Amino acid sequence: MSKVVLITGASSGMGKLTAEFLSDNGYTVYAGTRDADAISNNSSLKNIYIDVTKTDTINSAVETIIINEGKIDVLVNNAGYGLLATVEDGTDEEMFNQFDVNVFGLLKVTRGVLPYMREAKSGVIINISSFLGKIGLPLLAHYNASKYAVEGIVDSLRFETLPFNVRVHSIQSGLFGTNFVKNGLVANAKTTAKDSPYEKLVSHFVPIVAKVINEGPNPQPIADAVKNIIEDENSKIFIPVGAEAETFIPLRKALSDEAFEIKVKETFGI
């Protein structure tokens, strides 16, 4: 019997690619999306409606999978987006929404599947995080904070699930060629306004990040990493994937806080 995987945020980008890749490799994959037609052209995937900000949709999806399959072997928490805003400009609503999806949504989906994994004494939870969970960049403080939170959840949750043979991992993604700039980035209007006091920083920094994402490599390494974690019981806890992650995360460990900040300034021209 094949392993049953639930992946959130599977309508596009690395989430969709990972869902299709796992399905092609024999896994039974439930692709969680908010769009009923997002994966209709791929009959091997099982589309299931999930809005990670709405607890009832999470509970309904988990219940449906359990009824259909009797188990959930793997959860891939992939749903997320980025807020582009200064700390000065970020609104209450923007702050909450950023954490509602990237942190609270992840916690709620994890909460939903854990009873079944605990009872089965088996399971794998993989959180698609970011190298920005270990490094700060301007205009991304809210997104950075959400990914730092994800890293902290992994650190703690592993101890809770240890007695039940449930593994918890983080993939610290670098920048890949996805639709993130178009579909996964929300910009604060004041921050991006021409008369913003931060206009110089925005006009310098945003094109750098947008170019790297728009022209970045195919996110297949993320899908490969997910599959490797599932199949390797001795997989590392935190796995950097992509050029930025593989460069900056080791540096973060090797350098002092001050030296690392200087390296980031030099790299991004800040």
C-alpha positions in Angstrom: 0.0 0.0 0.0 1.5 3.3 -1.0 2.2 6.1 1.5 -0.5 8.8 1.7 0.7 12.4 1.5 -1.2 15.6 2.2 0.5 18.7 0.8 -0.9 22.2 1.3 -0.5 25.1 -1.2 -0.3 22.7 -4.1 -2.0 24.8 -6.7 1.2 26.2 -8.2 5.0 26.6 -7.9 7.1 24.2 -5.8 3.9 22.8 -4.1 2.4 21.7 -7.3 5.7 20.4 -8.6 6.3 18.4 -5.4 2.8 16.9 -5.4 3.1 15.8 -9.1 6.6 14.4 -8.5 5.5 12.3 -5.5 2.5 11.1 -7.3 4.7 10.1 -10.3 6.8 8.1 -7.8 4.0 6.0 -6.5 2.7 8.0 -3.6 -1.0 8.7 -3.0 -1.0 12.4 -3.0 -3.8 14.7 -1.8 -3.0 18.2 -3.2 -4.5 20.8 -0.9 -5.6 23.9 -2.8 -8.2 26.7 -2.6 -8.9 26.2 -6.4 -11.0 23.3 -7.4 -9.6 23.4 -10.9 -5.9 23.9 -10.1 -4.8 20.4 -10.8 -7.7 18.9 -12.7 -5.4 18.2 -15.7 -3.5 15.7 -13.6 -5.7 12.7 -12.9 -3.1 11.0 -10.7 -3.4 13.7 -8.0 -6.4 13.9 -5.7 -7.4 17.5 -5.3 -8.8 18.5 -1.9 -10.0 21.8 -0.7 -8.0 23.4 2.1 -7.8 27.0 3.1 -5.2 27.0 6.0 -6.8 30.1 7.5 -10.1 28.2 8.0 -10.0 25.4 10.5 -13.2 23.8 9.3 -11.7 23.2 5.8 -8.6 21.6 7.4 -10.7 19.3 9.6 -12.9 18.4 6.7 -9.9 17.6 4.4 -8.2 15.4 7.1 -11.4 13.6 7.8 -12.0 12.9 4.1 -8.5 11.5 3.7 -8.9 9.3 6.7 -12.2 8.0 5.4 -10.7 7.3 2.0 -7.3 6.0 2.9 -7.4 5.1 6.6 -4.2 7.1 7.3 -2.0 10.1 6.5 1.7 9.1 6.4 3.2 12.4 5.3 2.2 16.0 5.7 4.0 18.7 3.7 3.2 22.1 5.0 3.9 24.2 1.9 1.2 26.9 1.9 2.6 30.4 2.4 3.2 33.8 0.9 5.4 36.9 1.5 4.6 40.4 2.7 6.8 43.2 1.3 6.6 46.0 3.8 8.7 48.0 6.2 8.0 47.5 9.9 6.9 51.1 10.0 4.3 50.7 7.3 2.9 47.2 7.9 -0.8 47.3 9.0 -2.4 45.2 11.7 -4.3 43.3 9.0 -1.1 42.6 7.0 0.8 41.4 10.1 -2.0 39.1 11.1 -2.5 37.7 7.6 1.2 36.9 7.2 1.2 34.9 10.4 -2.3 33.5 9.8 -1.1 31.7 6.7 2.6 31.0 7.3 2.5 30.1 11.0 -1.0 29.6 12.4 -2.1 27.7 9.3 0.9 25.4 9.5 0.1 24.8 13.2 -3.5 24.1 12.5 -2.9 21.6 9.7 -0.2 19.9 11.8 -2.6 19.7 14.7 -5.2 18.1 12.5 -3.0 15.2 11.3 -1.1 14.5 14.5 -3.7 12.4 16.3 -3.7 9.9 13.4 0.1 9.8 13.1 0.4 9.4 16.9 -2.0 6.6 17.0 -0.3 4.9 14.1 3.1 5.5 15.7 4.4 6.6 12.3 4.5 9.7 10.3 6.6 12.4 8.6 6.0 16.2 8.8 7.9 18.4 6.4 7.7 22.1 6.6 8.7 24.1 3.6 10.6 27.0 5.2 13.2 29.4 3.8 16.7 30.5 4.3 15.0 33.7 5.4 14.2 31.8 8.6 17.8 32.2 9.4 18.7 35.5 7.8 17.1 38.9 7.9 16.6 41.1 4.8 15.0 44.6 4.5 11.3 44.9 3.6 10.7 41.3 4.6 10.7 41.5 8.4 7.2 40.1 8.6 8.0 37.2 6.3 11.3 36.6 8.0 9.6 36.5 11.4 7.1 34.0 10.1 9.8 31.7 8.9 11.9 32.1 12.0 8.7 30.9 13.8 8.5 27.9 11.6 12.0 26.9 12.5 11.2 27.3 16.2 8.1 25.0 15.7 10.3 22.3 14.2 12.7 22.6 17.1 10.0 22.1 19.7 7.6 19.7 17.9 10.3 17.1 17.3 10.5 16.5 21.1 6.8 16.1 21.4 6.5 13.6 18.6 9.6 11.6 19.4 7.8 9.0 21.5 5.4 8.3 18.7 7.9 7.8 15.9 6.8 10.9 14.0 9.6 12.8 12.3 9.5 16.5 11.8 11.8 18.3 9.3 12.4 21.7 7.7 13.4 22.4 4.2 15.1 25.8 4.2 14.5 26.9 0.6 16.5 29.3 -1.4 15.1 31.4 -4.3 13.7 29.3 -7.2 12.0 30.2 -10.4 8.3 30.1 -9.4 5.3 32.3 -9.5 6.1 33.7 -6.1 6.6 37.3 -7.2 3.3 37.2 -9.1 1.2 35.1 -6.9 3.0 34.8 -3.6 4.1 38.3 -2.8 1.9 41.0 -1.3 3.2 44.6 -1.3 2.3 47.3 1.2 1.1 50.4 -0.8 2.9 52.9 1.5 6.2 51.1 1.3 6.1 50.9 -2.5 4.8 54.5 -3.0 7.1 56.9 -4.9 7.1 59.3 -2.0 8.0 56.7 0.6 11.0 57.6 2.7 12.2 54.1 1.9 11.9 54.6 -1.9 15.7 54.4 -2.4 15.9 51.1 -0.5 12.8 49.7 -2.3 14.0 50.7 -5.8 17.4 49.1 -5.1 16.4 45.9 -3.3 13.1 44.7 -4.8 14.4 44.4 -8.4 17.3 42.2 -7.1 15.0 39.8 -5.4 12.4 39.8 -8.2 15.1 39.1 -10.8 16.5 36.1 -8.8 13.1 34.6 -8.4 11.8 35.3 -11.9 15.0 34.0 -13.5 15.8 31.4 -10.8 16.3 27.6 -11.3 13.5 25.1 -11.5 12.3 24.1 -8.0 12.8 20.4 -8.6 15.5 20.2 -5.9 12.7 21.0 -3.4 10.7 18.0 -4.6 13.8 15.8 -4.5 14.5 16.9 -0.9 10.9 16.1 0.2 11.1 12.6 -1.3 14.5 12.0 0.3 13.3 13.0 3.7 10.3 10.7 3.5 12.5 7.8 2.4 15.5 8.4 4.7 14.7 7.8 8.4 18.1 9.4 9.2 17.5 12.5 7.3 18.8 15.8 8.7 16.5 18.0 10.7 17.1 21.2 8.7 18.0 20.9 5.1 19.1 23.9 3.1 18.1 23.7 -0.6 19.2 26.1 -3.3 22.1 28.5 -3.8 21.1 31.1 -1.2 20.3 28.6 1.5 23.4 26.6 0.9 25.6 29.7 1.0 24.1 31.8 3.8 23.0 29.2 6.3 26.5 27.7 6.8 27.9 31.3 7.0 25.3 32.1 9.7 26.7 29.3 11.8 30.3 30.1 11.1 30.4 33.9 11.5 29.6 36.2 14.4 26.4 38.1 14.3 28.3 41.3 13.3 30.4 39.6 10.7 27.4 37.9 9.2 25.5 41.2 8.9 28.4 42.7 7.1 28.4 39.8 4.6 24.7 40.3 3.9 25.2 44.1 3.4 28.0 43.4 0.9 26.0 40.7 -1.0 22.9 42.8 -1.4 24.4 46.2 -1.6 22.6 47.4 1.5 
